[in-house]
Every structure is written in structure tokens, then in C-alpha cells.
Amino acid sequence: MDIATVNTLPYEDFVNIFGNVVEKCPIVTAAVWSRRPFVSFTDLEAAISEFIDALPESGKEGILRCHPDLAGRDLQSGTLTRESQQEQAGAGMDALSSAETSRMVRLNREYKERFGFPFVICARMSDKAGILRQLSERCRNERAVERAHGIEEVKKICRLRLQGLLLTDAPNKL
């Protein structure tokens, strides 16, 4: 889909198509729809990033809370969004050993207890070893640092999801 087509989409179609570029947060794309016309893919991405950046800290944490635990119960029960299921599977989260699963569950729990929101990482740009390492390391961060880091990961996820919708030869790297 080219940017000219994006600019002609009615509100409902825009939100239906782009509503999950930020996990379970269609309000983000609903809000940026009114910024049309977008001159480019980069302009659309920037509008989303600016909306997120303008949120109060509680709003940013709300966006983080919409993300599922990596290799968590939603993956096990098959209730992830299509995008998250593909991203987690691509990073090997659906193929953890029992020891890796136990470690992931423990680290996810510790992380959420410490910060009040789930660990967010762009799974498409990592693998299970990198995700486990980052989860362990990031548990030591201060809350504000981790909130900012999580939001930057949300933006990476968003960018790759937008690329998948708009660019026919979308890479897995930023």
C-alpha cells in the first residue's frame, strides 16, 4: 500500500489496518489519523512516535502494559495477537527448553514486580538468548530508564509492523 492510498483511507479502515502497529493500542492510530495527509512512510511513523512521546509517563506505561509477557501464558494458550505470535515465534520464544521457560517466567515476574509493566523488546531484532540476556540486564535499571527503554522498543516494533503493511520488501532490521 502506498502513502497516497493510506491518505485516502476512511477513519474506520485506517484504524482497522494500522490499529495494532502499537500492540493493542488502536487509540494511537485513531489519534494520528487526523494528521493526514502523510507525505511518506517516515511521516506516518513520526506522527505515531510524536503522539507516544507527548503522552504523560502514565500513558507510556499504559502502552507498555498492553504488551504480553514474552513466552508467557498468551503464547502458550494461543491468545497473542497475530503480530505478536509471529514475532515471538521468529525469536524462538515458542521453542524454549524447560530450563529456558522457567528462567523466562521467573525473570518476567521479577521484572513486572519491579517496574509494574511487562518487559518489552523488539523480538524481530533479537533471538531467545539475546532476549533472556536483555531481560536479566534490564531488571537492574531504574524505573524511568526502563520505561524510556521500553518505549523505544515499542517504536521499533511499530516501525517494523508499519513496514510490513506499507512496504512490499520490508526488512527485519531498522
Accessible surface in RSA format (square Angstrom, percent):
REM  Atomic radii and reference values for relative SASA: ProtOr
REM  Chains: A
REM  Algorithm: Lee & Richards
REM  Probe-radius: 1.40
REM  Slices: 20
REM RES _ NUM      All-atoms   Total-Side   Main-Chain    Non-polar    All polar
REM                ABS   REL    ABS   REL    ABS   REL    ABS   REL    ABS   REL
RES MET A   1    77.34  40.1  33.90  22.4  43.44 103.4  49.05  41.7  28.29  37.5
RES ASP A   2    87.32  61.2  76.05  75.7  11.28  26.7  43.10 101.4  44.22  44.1
RES ILE A   3    41.64  23.7  36.19  27.0   5.46  13.1  36.45  26.2   5.20  14.1
RES ALA A   4    62.44  57.4  56.95  87.9   5.49  12.5  61.35  86.4   1.09   2.9
RES THR A   5    62.50  44.5  58.26  59.1   4.24  10.1  39.13  52.6  23.37  35.3
RES VAL A   6     0.00   0.0   0.00   0.0   0.00   0.0   0.00   0.0   0.00   0.0
RES ASN A   7    29.75  20.5  20.56  19.9   9.18  22.1  10.91  26.3  18.83  18.2
RES THR A   8   106.49  75.7  80.30  81.4  26.18  62.4  72.63  97.6  33.85  51.2
RES LEU A   9    21.56  12.0  20.72  14.8   0.83   2.1  21.04  14.8   0.52   1.4
RES PRO A  10    71.89  52.4  62.76  57.2   9.13  33.2  71.89  59.4   0.00   0.0
RES TYR A  11    88.23  41.2  86.10  49.0   2.12   5.5  59.31  44.6  28.91  35.6
RES GLU A  12   110.04  63.2 106.70  80.7   3.34   8.0  56.71 109.7  53.33  43.5
RES ASP A  13    61.38  43.0  60.40  60.1   0.99   2.3   7.88  18.5  53.50  53.4
RES PHE A  14     0.01   0.0   0.01   0.0   0.00   0.0   0.01   0.0   0.00   0.0
RES VAL A  15    26.02  17.1  24.03  21.8   2.00   4.8  24.03  20.9   2.00   5.4
RES ASN A  16   121.47  83.8  89.14  86.1  32.33  77.8  25.82  62.1  95.65  92.4
RES ILE A  17    60.15  34.2  43.28  32.2  16.87  40.7  48.83  35.2  11.32  30.7
RES PHE A  18     0.41   0.2   0.41   0.3   0.00   0.0   0.41   0.3   0.00   0.0
RES GLY A  19     8.63  10.6   0.00   N/A   8.63  10.6   7.16  19.7   1.47   3.3
RES ASN A  20    28.87  19.9  24.75  23.9   4.12   9.9  22.07  53.1   6.79   6.6
RES VAL A  21     2.45   1.6   1.65   1.5   0.80   1.9   1.88   1.6   0.57   1.6
RES VAL A  22     1.46   1.0   0.31   0.3   1.15   2.8   1.01   0.9   0.45   1.2
RES GLU A  23     0.43   0.2   0.34   0.3   0.09   0.2   0.00   0.0   0.43   0.3
RES LYS A  24    99.39  48.5  78.93  48.4  20.46  48.7  53.18  47.9  46.21  49.2
RES CYS A  25     9.08   6.9   6.21   6.9   2.87   6.7   2.11   5.3   6.97   7.5
RES PRO A  26    65.78  47.9  65.62  59.8   0.16   0.6  65.78  54.3   0.00   0.0
RES ILE A  27   120.20  68.4 117.36  87.4   2.85   6.9 119.41  86.0   0.80   2.2
RES VAL A  28     1.30   0.9   1.30   1.2   0.00   0.0   1.30   1.1   0.00   0.0
RES THR A  29     1.16   0.8   1.16   1.2   0.00   0.0   1.16   1.6   0.00   0.0
RES ALA A  30    17.36  16.0   9.09  14.0   8.27  18.8   9.40  13.2   7.96  21.1
RES ALA A  31    37.06  34.1  16.05  24.8  21.02  47.8  27.59  38.8   9.48  25.1
RES VAL A  32     0.75   0.5   0.57   0.5   0.18   0.4   0.75   0.7   0.00   0.0
RES TRP A  33    61.29  24.6  61.29  29.7   0.00   0.0  61.29  32.7   0.00   0.0
RES SER A  34    85.85  72.5  56.70  75.7  29.15  67.2  42.02  89.5  43.84  61.4
RES ARG A  35   111.04  46.6  89.15  45.4  21.90  52.1  39.12  53.5  71.92  43.6
RES ARG A  36    66.04  27.7  46.14  23.5  19.89  47.4   6.04   8.3  59.99  36.4
RES PRO A  37   103.45  75.4  93.55  85.3   9.90  36.0  93.55  77.2   9.90  61.5
RES PHE A  38     4.39   2.2   2.00   1.2   2.39   6.2   2.00   1.2   2.39   6.8
RES VAL A  39   124.52  81.9  97.56  88.3  26.96  65.0 103.39  89.8  21.13  57.3
RES SER A  40    41.46  35.0  38.51  51.4   2.95   6.8  34.73  74.0   6.73   9.4
RES PHE A  41    27.76  13.9  23.76  14.7   3.99  10.4  23.76  14.4   3.99  11.4
RES THR A  42    86.62  61.6  86.18  87.4   0.44   1.1  61.13  82.1  25.49  38.5
RES ASP A  43    48.52  34.0  43.98  43.8   4.55  10.8   6.82  16.0  41.71  41.6
RES LEU A  44     0.37   0.2   0.37   0.3   0.00   0.0   0.37   0.3   0.00   0.0
RES GLU A  45    31.27  18.0  31.06  23.5   0.21   0.5   8.54  16.5  22.74  18.6
RES ALA A  46    36.91  33.9  31.24  48.2   5.67  12.9  36.72  51.7   0.19   0.5
RES ALA A  47     5.69   5.2   4.28   6.6   1.41   3.2   5.32   7.5   0.36   1.0
RES ILE A  48     1.69   1.0   1.69   1.3   0.00   0.0   1.69   1.2   0.00   0.0
RES SER A  49    24.00  20.3  23.96  32.0   0.03   0.1  14.68  31.3   9.32  13.1
RES GLU A  50    94.06  54.0  89.36  67.6   4.70  11.2  37.03  71.6  57.02  46.6
RES PHE A  51    48.75  24.4  46.94  29.1   1.81   4.7  48.21  29.2   0.54   1.6
RES ILE A  52     0.05   0.0   0.05   0.0   0.00   0.0   0.05   0.0   0.00   0.0
RES ASP A  53    73.07  51.2  58.68  58.4  14.39  34.0  25.73  60.5  47.34  47.2
RES ALA A  54    87.57  80.5  49.93  77.0  37.64  85.6  61.68  86.9  25.89  68.6
RES LEU A  55    40.58  22.6  34.74  24.9   5.84  14.7  35.68  25.1   4.90  13.2
RES PRO A  56    86.92  63.4  74.72  68.1  12.20  44.4  86.83  71.7   0.09   0.6
RES GLU A  57    85.43  49.0  82.40  62.3   3.03   7.2  47.89  92.6  37.54  30.7
RES SER A  58    82.06  69.3  68.16  91.0  13.89  32.0  52.30 111.4  29.75  41.7
RES GLY A  59    22.29  27.5   0.00   N/A  22.29  27.5  19.78  54.3   2.51   5.6
RES LYS A  60    32.59  15.9  32.59  20.0   0.00   0.0   5.88   5.3  26.71  28.4
RES GLU A  61    13.08   7.5  13.08   9.9   0.00   0.0   1.18   2.3  11.90   9.7
RES GLY A  62    27.64  34.1   0.00   N/A  27.64  34.1  25.58  70.2   2.06   4.6
RES ILE A  63     9.17   5.2   8.18   6.1   0.99   2.4   8.34   6.0   0.83   2.3
RES LEU A  64     0.34   0.2   0.34   0.2   0.00   0.0   0.34   0.2   0.00   0.0
RES ARG A  65   117.85  49.5  95.46  48.7  22.39  53.3  49.33  67.4  68.52  41.5
RES CYS A  66    41.80  31.6  31.55  35.2  10.25  24.1   7.26  18.4  34.54  37.2
RES HIS A  67    15.70   8.6  10.18   7.1   5.51  14.1   2.64   2.7  13.06  15.2
RES PRO A  68    16.52  12.0   5.41   4.9  11.11  40.4  13.93  11.5   2.60  16.1
RES ASP A  69    33.30  23.3  26.64  26.5   6.65  15.7   5.03  11.8  28.27  28.2
RES LEU A  70    11.60   6.5  11.45   8.2   0.16   0.4  11.45   8.0   0.16   0.4
RES ALA A  71     3.03   2.8   0.35   0.5   2.68   6.1   0.35   0.5   2.68   7.1
RES GLY A  72    10.51  13.0   0.00   N/A  10.51  13.0  10.51  28.8   0.00   0.0
RES ARG A  73   192.23  80.7 181.10  92.3  11.12  26.5  72.86  99.6 119.36  72.3
RES ASP A  74    34.00  23.8  32.94  32.8   1.06   2.5   2.02   4.7  31.98  31.9
RES LEU A  75    19.97  11.1   8.80   6.3  11.17  28.1   8.92   6.3  11.05  29.7
RES GLN A  76   123.96  69.3  89.55  65.4  34.41  81.9  47.51 101.1  76.45  58.0
RES SER A  77    75.01  63.4  39.60  52.8  35.41  81.6  47.68 101.5  27.33  38.3
RES GLY A  78    62.11  76.6   0.00   N/A  62.11  76.6  31.36  86.1  30.75  68.9
RES THR A  79    85.21  60.6  63.51  64.4  21.70  51.7  67.36  90.5  17.85  27.0
RES LEU A  80    19.47  10.8   2.21   1.6  17.26  43.4   2.66   1.9  16.81  45.2
RES THR A  81    30.44  21.7  21.29  21.6   9.15  21.8  30.17  40.5   0.27   0.4
RES ARG A  82   153.14  64.3 139.48  71.1  13.66  32.5  70.32  96.1  82.81  50.2
RES GLU A  83    37.46  21.5  35.94  27.2   1.52   3.6  15.06  29.1  22.40  18.3
RES SER A  84     6.26   5.3   5.65   7.5   0.61   1.4   1.77   3.8   4.49   6.3
RES GLN A  85    75.43  42.2  75.43  55.1   0.00   0.0  28.21  60.0  47.23  35.8
RES GLN A  86   101.75  56.9  90.43  66.1  11.33  27.0  35.13  74.8  66.62  50.5
RES GLU A  87    17.16   9.9  16.51  12.5   0.65   1.5   8.49  16.4   8.67   7.1
RES GLN A  88     4.63   2.6   4.63   3.4   0.00   0.0   2.91   6.2   1.72   1.3
RES ALA A  89    33.31  30.6  20.34  31.4  12.97  29.5  20.61  29.0  12.70  33.6
RES GLY A  90    70.42  86.8   0.00   N/A  70.42  86.8  36.69 100.7  33.73  75.5
RES ALA A  91     4.00   3.7   0.00   0.0   4.00   9.1   2.48   3.5   1.52   4.0
RES GLY A  92    18.31  22.6   0.00   N/A  18.31  22.6  17.69  48.6   0.62   1.4
RES MET A  93     2.09   1.1   0.00   0.0   2.09   5.0   0.00   0.0   2.09   2.8
RES ASP A  94    82.15  57.5  47.47  47.2  34.68  82.0  18.59  43.7  63.57  63.4
RES ALA A  95    67.08  61.7  46.96  72.5  20.11  45.8  56.55  79.6  10.52  27.9
RES LEU A  96    28.35  15.8   2.85   2.0  25.50  64.1   3.13   2.2  25.23  67.9
RES SER A  97    57.54  48.6  44.48  59.4  13.07  30.1  52.57 111.9   4.98   7.0
RES SER A  98    97.39  82.3  82.75 110.4  14.64  33.7  54.80 116.7  42.59  59.7
RES ALA A  99    73.94  68.0  60.69  93.7  13.24  30.1  68.70  96.7   5.24  13.9
RES GLU A 100    44.40  25.5  42.76  32.3   1.64   3.9  18.28  35.4  26.12  21.3
RES THR A 101    47.82  34.0  47.82  48.5   0.00   0.0  37.62  50.5  10.20  15.4
RES SER A 102    73.83  62.4  63.32  84.5  10.51  24.2  37.34  79.5  36.49  51.1
RES ARG A 103    92.42  38.8  89.19  45.5   3.23   7.7  33.34  45.6  59.08  35.8
RES MET A 104     0.34   0.2   0.34   0.2   0.00   0.0   0.34   0.3   0.00   0.0
RES VAL A 105    74.63  49.1  71.69  64.9   2.94   7.1  73.49  63.9   1.14   3.1
RES ARG A 106    99.83  41.9  99.66  50.8   0.17   0.4  42.92  58.7  56.91  34.5
RES LEU A 107     8.09   4.5   8.09   5.8   0.00   0.0   8.09   5.7   0.00   0.0
RES ASN A 108     8.19   5.7   7.58   7.3   0.62   1.5   4.98  12.0   3.22   3.1
RES ARG A 109   121.04  50.8 115.17  58.7   5.88  14.0  53.45  73.0  67.60  41.0
RES GLU A 110    70.52  40.5  65.20  49.3   5.32  12.7  30.77  59.5  39.75  32.5
RES TYR A 111     0.59   0.3   0.59   0.3   0.00   0.0   0.01   0.0   0.58   0.7
RES LYS A 112    81.37  39.7  75.61  46.4   5.76  13.7  43.22  38.9  38.16  40.6
RES GLU A 113   131.57  75.5  95.39  72.2  36.18  86.1  50.79  98.2  80.77  65.9
RES ARG A 114   115.74  48.6  86.96  44.3  28.78  68.5  36.87  50.4  78.88  47.8
RES PHE A 115     0.92   0.5   0.92   0.6   0.00   0.0   0.92   0.6   0.00   0.0
RES GLY A 116    37.04  45.7   0.00   N/A  37.04  45.7  26.92  73.9  10.13  22.7
RES PHE A 117     1.66   0.8   0.51   0.3   1.15   3.0   1.66   1.0   0.00   0.0
RES PRO A 118     7.74   5.6   7.30   6.7   0.44   1.6   7.33   6.1   0.41   2.6
RES PHE A 119     2.67   1.3   0.15   0.1   2.52   6.6   0.15   0.1   2.52   7.2
RES VAL A 120     4.57   3.0   1.64   1.5   2.94   7.1   4.20   3.7   0.37   1.0
RES ILE A 121    17.47   9.9  12.04   9.0   5.43  13.1  12.04   8.7   5.43  14.7
RES CYS A 122     3.12   2.4   2.30   2.6   0.82   1.9   0.89   2.3   2.23   2.4
RES ALA A 123     6.08   5.6   3.35   5.2   2.73   6.2   3.35   4.7   2.73   7.2
RES ARG A 124    61.87  26.0  46.95  23.9  14.91  35.5  22.41  30.6  39.46  23.9
RES MET A 125    65.56  33.9  39.12  25.9  26.44  62.9  39.69  33.7  25.87  34.3
RES SER A 126    35.90  30.3  12.21  16.3  23.69  54.6  15.14  32.2  20.76  29.1
RES ASP A 127    81.29  56.9  80.62  80.2   0.67   1.6  32.03  75.4  49.26  49.1
RES LYS A 128    61.97  30.2  61.96  38.0   0.01   0.0  38.49  34.6  23.48  25.0
RES ALA A 129    66.10  60.8  56.67  87.4   9.44  21.5  62.11  87.5   4.00  10.6
RES GLY A 130     6.23   7.7   0.00   N/A   6.23   7.7   5.83  16.0   0.40   0.9
RES ILE A 131     0.00   0.0   0.00   0.0   0.00   0.0   0.00   0.0   0.00   0.0
RES LEU A 132     8.38   4.7   8.38   6.0   0.00   0.0   8.38   5.9   0.00   0.0
RES ARG A 133   127.71  53.6 124.90  63.7   2.80   6.7  52.81  72.2  74.90  45.4
RES GLN A 134    46.68  26.1  46.68  34.1   0.00   0.0   9.46  20.1  37.22  28.2
RES LEU A 135     0.00   0.0   0.00   0.0   0.00   0.0   0.00   0.0   0.00   0.0
RES SER A 136    27.45  23.2  24.19  32.3   3.26   7.5   3.03   6.5  24.42  34.2
RES GLU A 137    72.19  41.4  67.15  50.8   5.04  12.0  24.21  46.8  47.98  39.2
RES ARG A 138     7.10   3.0   6.62   3.4   0.48   1.1   6.81   9.3   0.29   0.2
RES CYS A 139    18.32  13.9  14.64  16.3   3.69   8.7  14.47  36.7   3.85   4.2
RES ARG A 140   169.11  71.0 144.77  73.8  24.35  58.0  71.46  97.7  97.66  59.2
RES ASN A 141    37.71  26.0  33.26  32.1   4.45  10.7   4.45  10.7  33.26  32.1
RES GLU A 142   119.93  68.9 117.82  89.1   2.11   5.0  47.00  90.9  72.93  59.5
RES ARG A 143    97.17  40.8  92.88  47.3   4.29  10.2  49.86  68.1  47.31  28.7
RES ALA A 144    59.03  54.3  51.50  79.5   7.53  17.1  51.80  72.9   7.23  19.2
RES VAL A 145    83.81  55.1  78.29  70.9   5.53  13.3  82.60  71.8   1.21   3.3
RES GLU A 146     0.00   0.0   0.00   0.0   0.00   0.0   0.00   0.0   0.00   0.0
RES ARG A 147    30.37  12.8  30.37  15.5   0.00   0.0   0.85   1.2  29.51  17.9
RES ALA A 148    59.27  54.5  51.07  78.8   8.20  18.7  58.51  82.4   0.76   2.0
RES HIS A 149    61.79  33.8  55.64  38.7   6.15  15.7  39.72  40.9  22.07  25.7
RES GLY A 150     0.93   1.1   0.00   N/A   0.93   1.1   0.93   2.6   0.00   0.0
RES ILE A 151     5.92   3.4   5.92   4.4   0.00   0.0   5.92   4.3   0.00   0.0
RES GLU A 152    87.71  50.4  86.74  65.6   0.97   2.3  38.34  74.2  49.36  40.3
RES GLU A 153     9.23   5.3   9.23   7.0   0.00   0.0   0.00   0.0   9.23   7.5
RES VAL A 154     0.96   0.6   0.76   0.7   0.20   0.5   0.76   0.7   0.20   0.5
RES LYS A 155    32.86  16.0  29.77  18.3   3.09   7.4  20.05  18.1  12.81  13.6
RES LYS A 156    67.51  32.9  65.84  40.4   1.67   4.0  31.69  28.5  35.82  38.2
RES ILE A 157    11.97   6.8  10.84   8.1   1.13   2.7  11.94   8.6   0.03   0.1
RES CYS A 158     3.19   2.4   3.19   3.6   0.00   0.0   1.16   2.9   2.03   2.2
RES ARG A 159    70.57  29.6  70.57  36.0   0.00   0.0   6.99   9.5  63.59  38.5
RES LEU A 160     0.47   0.3   0.47   0.3   0.00   0.0   0.47   0.3   0.00   0.0
RES ARG A 161    13.96   5.9   8.34   4.3   5.61  13.4  10.32  14.1   3.64   2.2
RES LEU A 162     0.06   0.0   0.06   0.0   0.00   0.0   0.06   0.0   0.00   0.0
RES GLN A 163     9.81   5.5   9.81   7.2   0.00   0.0   0.00   0.0   9.81   7.4
RES GLY A 164    51.17  63.1   0.00   N/A  51.17  63.1  23.49  64.5  27.67  62.0
RES LEU A 165    66.72  37.2  51.81  37.1  14.91  37.5  54.05  38.0  12.68  34.1
RES LEU A 166    12.65   7.0   3.73   2.7   8.92  22.4   4.55   3.2   8.10  21.8
RES LEU A 167    68.59  38.2  61.43  43.9   7.16  18.0  64.24  45.1   4.35  11.7
RES THR A 168   142.72 101.5 100.65 102.0  42.07 100.3  81.76 109.8  60.96  92.1
RES ASP A 169   124.26  87.0 101.55 101.1  22.72  53.7  46.53 109.5  77.73  77.5
RES ALA A 170    35.54  32.7   7.60  11.7  27.94  63.6   7.64  10.8  27.90  73.9
RES PRO A 171    68.31  49.8  57.31  52.2  11.00  40.0  68.31  56.4   0.00   0.0
RES ASN A 172    81.63  56.3  75.41  72.9   6.22  15.0  16.31  39.2  65.32  63.1
RES LYS A 173   127.78  62.3 124.82  76.6   2.96   7.1  93.99  84.6  33.78  36.0
RES LEU A 174    81.12  45.2  30.02  21.5  51.10 128.5  43.21  30.3  37.91 102.0
END  Absolute sums over single chains surface
CHAIN  1 A     8442.4       6822.4       1620.0       4746.5       3695.9
END  Absolute sums over all chains
TOTAL          8442.4       6822.4       1620.0       4746.5       3695.9
